[in-house]
């Protein structure tokens, strides 16, 4: 649905001799029957000042980019802009000069866009779809095609954008688009822009593997060496008949996409699935006639941090992904080795320090297990994960780490004086709590203080 106020603005523009079109992803998503949060409106035929004056009738105007002719109306979720032309900047300047060009016409204005499926426009007064570059046919055929081969390289980020659109809409690039993307240089792009496209690829992608394969096929994977290193790394066929680590990772991210629930953890889940085996290139070696990757979980954590650092990811996301990569083997190992309740509680604490839970860890491990082509995984069976969750829930640590039962105030109530001696006592109390499952602070403290006189006691 388009806000009625937006349509009123479009009619006001028409009354002044201009035309207002919804452009870009909004039109694409509308044709696909999807809800779109990004409403970009391009106003043709009026000067920048005239557009600003019309918008002011409907509320406070905010100049998002006055030099580029971009405005917002307060309380209205839409961007208003004028058609623009780009030209290479003069000597000594990088990038492109941008000029507002309200009278160039829709065909010329839409030629600046990256892909034909993003070049369509919706007349906000008549409801007509204008399609000067065949975007509707490409959308129906699920083909990604550049609007203009000369204009496409203006923004190298378009290579990643094509990748995430392939993943989200199950589309395939044509030969020319592959050629154009292969020539792009992502090295100078800000990490924040790279991250946003990766986030869309992973969190919104129906099959994230399609976007990742696009990056490999075009050679753009070279700008992400931690991922490129996975290509061609062999795995033990008995455990991984699907092929190399790269192929396994593609299967894992697609399985992880099936485990998304629309919550805040989806981003963490997907980046952890992508990064879970980054340690294998360094650790894979023959061992008694088989290929093993001993320690790849621990080795992979710093590589995940480096990769996410290149994307300028938040410290919170980086910390969470690193913890999940480090422990992604734990669910299967805990069940196989009959881990104790204490082990579950201690693992929950370690993950809790990073802000993640055993339930989220199990989802990463489940995607890892199902991202193979063995008989069991083809049936989507991961019994170790089921048992891991059952035990974690029985120990009350599946969705949160245990809270310390004994705090400093309990020691003070016993007459102990605050100081360095508190640390060892509290650590011992935590150990007892994890070993026994007790939650009575007095009982735990009795056990911790039993034995030789404690250094925190007065006179000790």
C-alpha positions in Angstrom: 0.0 0.0 0.0 1.2 3.5 -0.8 0.5 6.2 1.8 -2.4 8.4 0.6 -0.3 11.5 1.4 2.3 10.3 -1.1 -0.5 10.0 -3.7 -1.7 13.5 -2.8 1.9 14.8 -3.4 2.0 13.1 -6.7 -1.3 14.8 -7.8 0.1 18.1 -6.6 3.2 17.5 -8.7 1.0 16.7 -11.7 -1.0 19.9 -11.2 2.3 21.9 -11.4 3.3 20.2 -14.7 5.5 17.5 -13.3 5.2 13.7 -12.8 6.0 11.6 -9.8 7.1 8.0 -10.1 7.9 5.3 -7.6 11.2 3.8 -8.8 13.7 1.1 -8.0 13.2 -1.8 -5.7 9.7 -0.8 -4.7 8.3 -1.4 -8.2 10.2 -4.7 -8.5 8.9 -5.9 -5.1 5.4 -4.8 -6.0 5.4 -7.0 -9.1 6.7 -9.9 -7.1 3.9 -9.4 -4.6 6.3 -8.5 -1.8 6.1 -5.8 0.8 8.8 -3.1 0.3 10.0 -0.7 3.0 12.0 1.4 0.6 9.8 3.9 -1.3 11.9 6.0 -3.6 10.0 8.7 -5.6 11.5 10.5 -8.6 10.0 13.8 -9.6 10.3 14.8 -13.2 9.7 18.1 -14.9 10.1 20.5 -12.0 13.0 22.4 -10.5 14.6 21.5 -7.2 13.1 24.6 -5.5 9.6 23.9 -6.9 9.7 20.3 -5.6 10.8 21.5 -2.2 8.0 24.0 -2.1 5.3 21.4 -3.0 6.6 19.0 -0.3 6.5 21.8 2.3 2.7 21.9 1.9 2.5 18.4 3.4 4.9 18.7 6.3 8.4 19.7 7.4 10.9 19.1 4.6 14.2 17.4 5.5 17.1 17.8 3.0 18.7 14.4 3.1 21.1 15.4 0.3 20.3 18.8 -1.1 23.2 18.7 -3.5 21.8 15.5 -5.0 18.2 16.7 -4.8 17.0 14.2 -2.2 14.3 15.2 0.3 12.0 13.6 3.0 8.9 14.9 4.5 8.8 14.4 8.3 6.6 11.5 9.4 6.4 10.2 5.8 8.4 7.1 5.0 9.5 8.0 1.4 12.5 9.6 -0.3 11.8 12.3 -3.0 14.5 13.0 -5.5 15.0 14.5 -9.0 16.5 12.7 -12.0 20.3 13.0 -12.0 23.1 12.6 -14.5 26.6 11.4 -13.6 29.9 12.3 -15.2 33.4 11.4 -14.3 34.9 13.9 -11.9 37.7 16.2 -13.2 41.4 15.7 -12.7 42.4 15.3 -9.0 38.9 14.1 -8.0 37.7 10.6 -7.4 34.3 9.2 -8.3 31.6 11.1 -10.2 30.0 14.5 -10.4 26.3 14.5 -9.9 23.9 17.0 -11.5 20.2 17.4 -11.1 18.5 17.0 -14.5 14.7 17.2 -14.1 13.9 17.3 -17.8 16.0 14.4 -19.1 13.1 12.0 -19.3 12.4 8.6 -17.6 14.3 6.5 -20.2 17.5 8.4 -19.7 17.1 8.8 -15.9 16.5 5.1 -15.4 19.6 4.3 -17.5 21.6 5.2 -14.4 20.2 2.3 -12.5 22.1 -0.9 -12.0 19.8 -3.7 -13.2 16.8 -3.8 -15.5 14.6 -5.2 -12.7 15.4 -2.0 -10.7 14.8 0.3 -13.7 11.0 0.2 -13.8 8.8 3.1 -12.6 5.2 3.3 -11.2 3.2 6.3 -12.1 1.7 7.3 -8.7 -1.3 9.0 -10.3 -2.3 6.5 -13.0 -0.8 3.3 -11.5 0.8 2.5 -14.8 4.1 0.6 -14.8 6.7 2.2 -17.1 9.4 -0.2 -18.3 11.9 1.4 -20.7 14.5 -1.3 -20.4 12.6 -4.6 -20.3 12.8 -5.1 -16.6 9.5 -6.8 -16.3 10.4 -9.5 -18.8 13.7 -10.1 -17.0 11.9 -10.4 -13.7 9.5 -13.0 -15.0 12.4 -14.9 -16.6 14.5 -14.6 -13.4 17.4 -13.0 -15.3 19.7 -10.4 -13.9 20.8 -8.0 -16.6 22.6 -4.6 -16.5 20.7 -1.6 -17.8 23.8 0.0 -19.4 27.1 -1.7 -19.7 28.9 1.7 -19.7 27.1 3.0 -16.6 27.2 -0.2 -14.6 30.8 0.1 -13.3 30.1 3.5 -11.8 29.6 1.9 -8.4 31.5 -1.4 -7.8 29.1 -2.3 -5.0 26.7 -3.3 -7.8 28.6 -6.6 -8.0 27.6 -7.5 -4.4 24.1 -6.1 -5.0 23.7 -8.5 -8.0 24.8 -11.3 -5.7 22.3 -10.6 -3.0 19.5 -10.2 -5.5 20.4 -13.6 -7.0 20.1 -15.1 -3.6 16.9 -13.4 -2.6 14.9 -13.8 -5.9 16.5 -17.0 -7.2 17.8 -15.2 -10.3 20.6 -16.0 -12.7 23.0 -13.4 -14.3 23.4 -13.1 -18.0 26.8 -13.5 -19.6 27.3 -9.7 -19.9 26.6 -9.1 -16.2 29.1 -11.8 -15.3 31.7 -10.1 -17.4 31.0 -6.6 -16.0 31.1 -7.8 -12.4 34.4 -9.7 -13.0 36.0 -6.3 -13.9 34.8 -4.5 -10.7 37.2 -3.5 -7.9 35.7 -3.7 -4.5 38.9 -2.8 -2.7 38.1 0.8 -2.0 34.5 0.4 -0.9 33.7 1.2 2.8 33.2 -1.9 4.9 29.8 -0.7 6.0 28.5 -0.8 2.4 29.9 -4.3 1.9 28.4 -5.5 5.1 24.9 -4.3 4.2 24.9 -6.3 0.9 26.3 -9.4 2.7 23.6 -9.0 5.3 20.9 -8.9 2.7 22.4 -11.9 0.9 22.4 -14.0 4.1 19.4 -12.8 6.1 17.0 -12.2 3.2 18.3 -14.8 0.7 16.1 -17.7 -0.1 19.2 -19.6 -1.2 22.3 -17.6 -0.1 24.4 -20.1 -1.9 23.4 -18.6 -5.2 24.8 -15.2 -4.2 28.0 -16.7 -2.9 28.5 -18.7 -6.1 28.0 -15.6 -8.1 30.9 -14.0 -6.2 33.1 -17.0 -6.9 32.1 -17.2 -10.5 32.8 -13.5 -11.2 36.1 -13.6 -9.2 34.8 -11.1 -6.7 35.4 -13.6 -3.9 39.1 -12.5 -4.2 38.2 -9.5 -2.1 37.2 -11.8 0.8 40.3 -14.0 1.2 38.9 -15.9 4.2 36.1 -17.2 2.0 38.2 -17.7 -1.1 40.5 -19.9 0.9 37.7 -22.4 1.3 37.5 -23.2 -2.4 39.3 -26.4 -3.3 40.1 -27.5 0.3 39.3 -31.2 0.4 37.3 -33.0 3.0 37.0 -36.6 4.1 34.6 -38.2 1.6 33.1 -40.5 4.2 31.9 -37.5 6.2 31.6 -35.0 3.4 30.7 -36.6 0.1 29.4 -33.2 -1.2 33.0 -32.1 -2.0 35.3 -29.4 -0.8 34.8 -27.0 2.1 33.4 -24.3 -0.2 30.7 -26.7 -1.4 29.9 -27.7 2.2 29.7 -24.0 3.2 27.2 -23.3 0.4 25.0 -26.2 1.6 25.3 -25.0 5.3 24.2 -21.4 4.6 21.2 -22.7 2.7 20.3 -25.0 5.6 20.8 -22.1 8.0 18.4 -20.0 5.9 15.7 -22.7 6.6 16.3 -22.3 10.3 15.8 -18.5 10.4 12.8 -17.5 12.5 12.6 -13.8 11.7 14.2 -12.8 15.0 17.2 -10.8 16.0 19.4 -13.9 16.0 19.0 -14.5 12.3 21.9 -12.2 11.4 24.2 -14.0 13.9 23.1 -17.4 12.7 23.8 -16.7 9.1 27.2 -15.1 9.6 28.2 -18.0 11.9 27.1 -20.5 9.3 29.1 -18.7 6.6 32.2 -18.5 8.9 32.0 -21.8 10.8 34.7 -23.7 8.8 37.1 -20.8 8.0 39.7 -22.7 10.1 39.8 -25.7 7.8 42.2 -24.5 5.2 44.9 -24.1 7.9 44.1 -27.4 9.7 43.2 -29.9 7.1 45.7 -32.7 6.9 45.9 -36.5 6.4 45.6 -38.5 9.6 45.7 -42.3 9.6 44.4 -42.5 6.1 41.7 -39.9 6.5 41.5 -36.2 6.1 40.9 -34.4 9.4 40.7 -30.8 10.4 41.7 -31.0 14.0 41.2 -27.7 15.8 39.5 -25.9 12.9 36.8 -24.6 15.2 39.3 -22.7 17.4 41.4 -21.7 14.5 38.4 -20.4 12.6 37.3 -17.8 15.3 40.1 -15.2 14.6 39.6 -15.6 10.9 35.9 -14.9 11.3 36.8 -11.8 13.3 39.1 -10.7 10.5 36.5 -11.2 7.8 33.8 -9.4 9.8 36.3 -6.6 10.6 36.8 -6.1 6.8 33.0 -5.6 6.6 33.1 -3.2 9.5 30.6 -5.4 11.4 29.7 -4.4 14.9 31.7 -5.6 17.8 28.6 -7.3 19.2 28.0 -9.3 16.0 31.7 -10.2 15.8 31.9 -11.4 19.4 28.8 -13.6 18.9 29.9 -15.1 15.6 33.4 -15.8 17.0 31.9 -17.7 20.0 29.6 -19.8 17.8 32.5 -20.6 15.4 34.6 -21.7 18.4 32.0 -24.0 19.8 30.1 -25.2 16.7 31.2 -28.8 17.2 30.0 -28.9 20.9 26.4 -30.2 20.4 27.5 -33.3 18.6 30.5 -33.9 20.9 28.6 -33.3 24.1 26.0 -36.0 23.2 28.7 -38.4 21.9 30.8 -38.0 25.0 27.9 -38.0 27.5 28.8 -34.5 28.8 27.8 -33.8 32.4 25.4 -31.1 33.6 28.4 -29.1 34.7 29.8 -29.1 31.2 26.5 -27.8 29.8 26.3 -25.1 32.4 29.9 -24.0 31.8 29.4 -23.9 28.0 26.2 -21.8 28.6 28.3 -19.4 30.7 31.0 -19.1 28.0 28.4 -18.4 25.3 26.5 -16.1 27.6 29.5 -13.9 28.0 29.4 -13.4 24.2 25.6 -12.8 24.2 24.5 -16.1 22.6 22.7 -19.2 23.8 22.9 -23.0 23.6 19.8 -22.9 21.4 21.4 -20.7 18.9 24.6 -22.8 18.9 22.4 -25.9 18.2 20.9 -24.2 15.1 24.4 -23.5 13.8 25.4 -27.1 14.5 22.2 -28.4 12.9 22.9 -26.3 9.7 26.5 -27.7 9.7 25.3 -31.3 10.0 22.6 -31.0 7.4 24.9 -29.2 5.0 26.2 -32.5 3.7 24.9 -35.1 1.2 25.0 -38.2 3.5 21.9 -40.4 3.8 21.0 -39.1 7.3 21.3 -35.5 6.4 19.3 -35.9 3.2 16.4 -36.9 5.6 17.1 -33.8 7.7 18.0 -35.9 10.7 20.2 -34.4 13.4 19.5 -36.6 16.5 22.5 -35.3 18.3 21.1 -31.8 18.1 17.7 -33.0 19.4 19.4 -34.7 22.4 21.6 -31.7 23.1 18.6 -29.4 23.3 16.7 -31.9 25.5 19.5 -32.0 28.0 20.2 -28.3 27.9 16.5 -27.6 28.6 16.5 -30.2 31.4 19.5 -28.4 33.0 17.6 -25.0 32.5 20.4 -23.5 30.4 19.1 -23.8 26.8 18.1 -20.2 26.4 20.2 -18.4 29.1 23.4 -18.9 31.0 23.1 -19.7 34.7 23.0 -16.6 36.9 25.4 -16.6 39.8 23.6 -17.6 42.9 26.2 -16.2 45.3 27.1 -12.5 45.0 29.4 -10.2 46.8 26.5 -9.2 49.2 26.2 -12.7 50.4 29.9 -12.7 51.4 29.5 -9.4 53.2 26.5 -10.8 55.1 28.8 -13.6 56.4 31.1 -11.0 57.8 33.7 -11.1 55.1 35.5 -7.9 54.2 35.5 -6.9 50.5 38.8 -7.2 48.8 40.9 -9.4 46.5 39.9 -12.5 48.5 36.4 -12.2 47.2 37.4 -13.4 43.7 38.5 -16.9 44.6 35.5 -17.4 46.8 33.0 -16.4 44.1 34.8 -18.5 41.5 34.6 -21.5 43.8 30.9 -20.8 44.4 30.3 -20.7 40.6 32.1 -24.1 40.3 29.9 -25.6 43.0 26.8 -24.2 41.4 27.7 -25.7 38.0 28.7 -29.0 39.5 25.6 -29.5 41.6 22.9 -27.4 40.0 22.1 -25.8 43.4 20.6 -22.4 43.4 20.5 -21.7 47.2 23.3 -19.2 47.9 23.6 -20.1 51.5 24.1 -23.8 50.7 26.6 -23.0 48.0 28.5 -20.6 50.3 28.6 -23.2 53.1 30.3 -25.6 50.8 32.7 -23.0 49.4 33.8 -21.8 52.8 34.2 -25.3 54.3 37.8 -26.3 54.9 40.8 -24.1 55.6 40.2 -20.6 56.9 39.3 -18.3 54.0 41.7 -15.4 53.2 38.8 -12.9 53.1 37.8 -13.7 56.7 38.7 -11.0 59.3 42.0 -11.9 61.0 43.0 -14.5 58.4 
